């Protein structure tokens, strides 16, 4: 997404957020601004394995097949919708192998802030609950 489009989207969503500020969000919901940022983070850091629409079919999935490994998680299947955000954040922060999951899931604690990791965890929950990527 170009910088101008991102800025325009953020400004529009910021106005929406201000107009609807009296409606508090549940802890696992995403505001329009958080959703936009979460999608941007996902596309940059996660889509190459998990796919642009979070279906586990990113361009690196071919490598997983060649390694005879499990494919990256498909977040649209709903499995992670009921997982606690802290569980997801731990996997994102420390990687899969440290959490008895895929050794090919890298840790992101040095690449992402705690706020960004929290957004990703909630985006994954939302994707699973909605059964589609936003």
C-alpha positions in Angstrom: 0.0 0.0 0.0 1.4 3.4 -0.9 2.2 5.9 1.9 -0.4 8.3 0.6 -3.1 5.6 0.6 -2.1 4.4 4.1 -2.1 8.0 5.4 -5.6 8.6 3.9 -6.9 5.4 5.4 -5.5 6.1 8.8 -6.9 9.6 8.8 -10.3 8.4 7.7 -10.3 5.6 10.3 -9.1 8.0 13.0 -12.1 10.2 12.3 -14.3 7.2 12.5 -12.7 6.2 15.8 -13.2 9.6 17.3 -16.9 9.7 16.1 -17.5 6.4 17.8 -15.3 6.8 20.9 -18.3 6.5 23.2 -18.7 2.9 22.3 -16.0 0.9 24.2 -14.5 -2.1 22.5 -14.2 -5.5 24.1 -10.6 -6.5 24.9 -10.4 -8.8 21.9 -12.1 -6.6 19.3 -10.2 -4.3 17.0 -11.0 -0.7 16.2 -10.9 0.2 12.5 -7.5 1.8 13.0 -6.2 -1.3 14.8 -7.6 -3.5 12.1 -5.9 -1.6 9.4 -2.6 -1.6 11.2 -2.9 -5.3 12.1 -3.5 -6.2 8.4 -0.5 -4.1 7.4 1.7 -5.9 9.9 0.3 -9.3 8.9 0.9 -8.7 5.2 4.5 -7.6 5.8 5.6 -10.2 8.4 3.2 -13.2 8.1 1.7 -13.5 4.6 4.8 -15.0 3.0 4.1 -18.2 5.0 0.4 -17.9 6.1 -0.8 -16.3 2.8 -2.3 -13.0 1.9 -5.7 -14.2 3.1 -4.3 -16.2 6.1 -5.2 -19.6 4.6 -1.7 -21.1 5.1 -0.9 -20.9 1.4 1.8 -18.3 1.3 4.6 -18.5 -1.3 6.9 -20.2 1.3 4.3 -23.1 1.7 6.1 -24.7 -1.3 9.2 -25.0 0.8 7.3 -26.6 3.7 6.0 -29.2 1.3 9.5 -30.0 0.0 10.6 -30.4 3.6 7.7 -32.7 4.3 6.7 -30.4 7.1 3.2 -29.3 8.2 2.0 -26.3 6.3 1.7 -22.9 7.9 -1.5 -22.5 10.0 -4.7 -21.6 8.2 -6.2 -19.0 10.4 -9.5 -19.0 8.6 -10.4 -22.5 9.9 -11.4 -21.2 13.3 -8.9 -23.2 15.4 -7.2 -20.1 16.8 -10.4 -18.1 17.4 -10.9 -19.6 20.9 -7.2 -19.6 21.8 -6.3 -17.0 24.4 -4.5 -14.0 23.1 -1.6 -14.7 25.5 -1.1 -18.1 23.9 -0.9 -16.6 20.4 1.4 -13.7 21.6 3.8 -16.3 23.1 4.0 -18.1 19.8 4.5 -14.9 17.8 7.1 -13.6 20.3 9.1 -16.8 20.8 8.5 -18.7 17.7 6.9 -22.1 17.1 9.7 -24.4 18.3 9.8 -22.8 21.7 6.1 -23.5 22.0 6.1 -27.1 20.7 4.8 -26.0 17.3 6.6 -25.7 14.0 10.3 -25.1 14.1 9.9 -23.0 10.9 7.7 -20.4 12.7 10.3 -17.7 13.6 10.3 -15.6 16.7 9.3 -11.9 16.2 10.1 -10.5 19.6 13.0 -8.5 18.1 11.1 -7.4 15.0 7.7 -6.3 16.4 6.7 -4.3 19.4 4.5 -5.7 22.1 1.6 -3.6 20.8 2.1 -5.0 17.2 2.3 -8.6 18.6 -1.0 -7.9 20.5 -2.6 -6.6 17.3 -1.6 -9.7 15.4 -2.9 -12.0 18.1 -6.3 -10.3 18.1 -6.3 -10.2 14.2 -5.7 -14.0 14.2 -8.6 -14.5 16.7 -10.9 -12.3 14.6 -9.9 -14.1 11.4 -10.7 -17.5 13.0 -14.0 -16.2 14.5 -15.1 -14.7 11.2 -13.8 -17.6 9.2 -12.2 -15.2 6.7 -9.4 -12.6 6.6 -10.8 -9.1 7.0 
